Amino acid sequence: MVGLLLTRTVIGAVVGALIGLLFDQSVSLGYSFPGSPAASVSDVFFRTTFEVMGHVAKSDGRVSEAEIDAARRLMQDLRLGPNEIGAAIECFRAGKSPSYDAGLRIEQLREACGLRYDLLAAFIELQLRAALAGNGISPPARRILMRAAEQLGMSQLEFARMEAAVRARPGGAHAGAQPQRPLSECYAELEVSAGASDQEVTKAYRRQMSRHHPDKLVANGLPESMAQWAKEKTQRIQESYEAIRAARGMR
């Protein structure tokens, strides 16, 4: 209509229709436009993160003290403030409810994030970290996490590599806590095999740095309170790459 009114020609109407169609398709695919609010994505990400953590913890019938402690440690690692911790605890409790629909919440997260695959990967990594720091991943918990990963477009291989990378950091320690990490952990951090070529290692490093860049994640909807986690993640990636380069004699 705008194209027709501005040009008063059929061509103007057609161009206007095409622009409108492209805009609608972009919105449905999750693209963001200048001035579009990211707060809704941030809110959905925050709420779903802790709800699903509670749901996973409750999946084997009861929530243990170790799982509660793991969730609280993660809240501290993420540098959440008192109000945010209170909100996270409420979300965690909501996820424990028998009526909680994890599939629906994950789908809402996917729709909110759109094509922000780096943000969806960050969500799965946080779930793995919390589960492993608790009682490990029980069969029911693994089914939930793998189903969530599949809903968010992650393959089983990607999920396995991410789990290996998280397991390579015992206790979810901060970057720099283990300066002499084995090379196997460094390869796991980059989600690449030890038999990969130098070019493949470099490519994996760049992919991981791009995926976990704090500014990019926050711009895409990661809550500001979780930016510290992303910074520590990129630091571990950088340290892992440097260790592999030194071991291989890469320039």
N, C-alpha and C positions, 0 to 999 in steps of 0.2 A: 504493500500500500504506500509506504514512504517513497519507494522508487517511482511509482506511478505518479504520485502527487508532485514530486520534485521535477520530473522530466516530462510528464504528460505524454509518455510514449510507451509502446509495448515493450521495447527493449529495456527501458528503465524498470518496468514492472518485473521483467524476467530477472534482471540483475539483482533487484531487491529480494526476490524470492530465493535466488541462489545464496545470497548472503545470509538470509534468515535460516535456510536449511543448514548451511555450514555451522552457523552459531549453535543451532539446536543440537546437531550431532556432536559438536565439541563439548557442550555442557553435559550431554549424556555420557560421554567418554571420560569425563572428569578433568578436563582442561580448566585451568584457572585463568582469569583475565585480570588485567590491571584494575586494582580497586576491589576485587572480589574478596570477601572476608574469609580468612583461614581459621577464624576462631571456632567455627562449627566443626571443622576437621579436627582441630586440637582437642575440643571437648569430647568428641566421639572417641578419639584415640585414647585419651586419658581414661575415660569411663570404661571402655571395653577392655583395656589392658588389665585393670585390676578386677573387673568382674570375671573375666575368663580365668585369671589366676585363682580366684576363689573357687570357681567351678572345677578347675583341674585339681585343686587341692582336695576337694570334696568327692572327687570321682571314685575313690576306692572305699567310700562309706563314711569316713571321718577325716577331720582336719587335725593333723598332729601338731604338737608344739614346734617341731622342727620346721614344718611348712609355714606356720605363723611367723616364726623367727626369720625364715628366709624372705617372706614377703616384707617384713619390717626392715630387714637389712637392705633390701632392694630400694625401698622408699628412701632410706638414708643415703644410699649410694647415688640415687637420683637427685639428691639435695632438695627434697621436697620441704616446703615450709610447713608450719603447724596446721594451717588451714587445709593445705593440699593433702597432708597425711590423713587428716580427719576425713576428707572426701574420699581418699583412696581406700581407707578402711571400710567406709560405708559401701563402696562399690564391691570390695572383696566379699563382704557379708551378703550383698545382693546376689553375687554369683554362686554362693553356696546354697541358695534356695532350691528346693526340688523342682520348682516351677520355672527355673531359669532356662531360657531358650538360647543356648550358645550359638546354634546355627543361625538364628535370626540376627543376633547381635553381630556375628562375624560378617554376615551379608550386609548389614547396615554400615559396618566399618569399610567393607570393600567399596560400597557405593559412595561413601563419603570421600574416600581416598582416590577413587578413580584410577588413573594410570600412574599414581605415585607408588611404584613398586618398591622403591627404596624404603618408604614409610611402612609398607606392609611387611617387608623383610625385617625391619626393626621390631615390629610388633611380635613376630614369631620368635625372634632372638630373645626378647625380654621374657616371653613365656617359657622358653627352654631354660633360661638362666634361673628363673624362679623355681621351676620344677626340679631341676638338678640340684639346686642348693637346699631343697627340702629333703624329701625322702627318695630322691631319684625319680625316674619316670616309671610309674607303674603301668601295667598293660592298659587299664582304662584311661589313664592320663595320656599315654602315647596315642591311643585311638583318637582322643579329642584333639590333640595337637596336630596329628597328621591330617585329620579331617579339616581342621581350620586352615592348615597350610595349603591343602588342595583347594579349598574355597577361595583362597586369596591368590591362587595361580602359581603356587610353588610346587615344583616337581618333587618326587620322592628323593631323587639324587641331591637336589639342592637342600632339602630338609636334612638329609643324612650328613652332608658336608657342614651345614650350620651347626648341627648337634655336635659333631666332632670338634668343631672350633670352640664351642662353649665348654665342652668337656675338657679341652686342653688348658682351660683356666680353672684349676681347682679352687672351689669355694667362691668363684666369681670375684677373684682378687682384682684390685685396681691395677692399671697399667704401671709398670715399673716396679711392682712388688716382687717380681721374679726376674732379675736381670740376666740370669744365665739359663734361660729356657732352652729345652732341647729343640733341635731343628724340626722335629716332627710336629711340635706345637706351633712353630712358626708357619709351616706349610698349612696346617689346619686353620690357622688364623686367616690365611689368604684364600682358604677353600680351594687348594690346588694340591695335586699329588707331588711327592718327592721326585717322581720320574718325569715331571714336566720340563720342557725346554726353558732356557733363559727367557726367551720371548714370551712364552706362556706365563711364566712367573710374573714378568713385568706387566703383562696384560691383566692378570688377576689382581695385582697390586693396585693398578689404576682403577679397575672396576670397583674394588672394595673401597678405595678412598672416595670415589665419586658417590658411591651408594651411601656412605656413612658420614659425609661431610656435614658437620653440625649446622652451618648456615643454610645449606640446602634442605636438610631435614626440617628445620624450624620453619623455613619459608613454605614448605609443603604441608605443614600442619602439626609437626611434632611439638608437644607442649614445651614452652620455654624451660620449665622445671626439669625436663629430661635432656636438655642440651649438654649437661656435664657428662652424661653417659655417652653421648655421641663423641664428645671430645676425647674421652678415655679410649673409646673404641678405635678412633683414627690413630691415636698414639700407639696403641698395640699393633695396628696394621703397619705403621711406619717402622716400628722397632723390629717386627718380624721380617719385613722386606730387607732391612739393612743387615740383619743377621744372615739371611739367605744369600744376599749379595756378597758378604764377606766370606762366607763358607765356599761359595762357588767361584770367587774371584771375578765377579761381574763388575763391569765399569758403570 
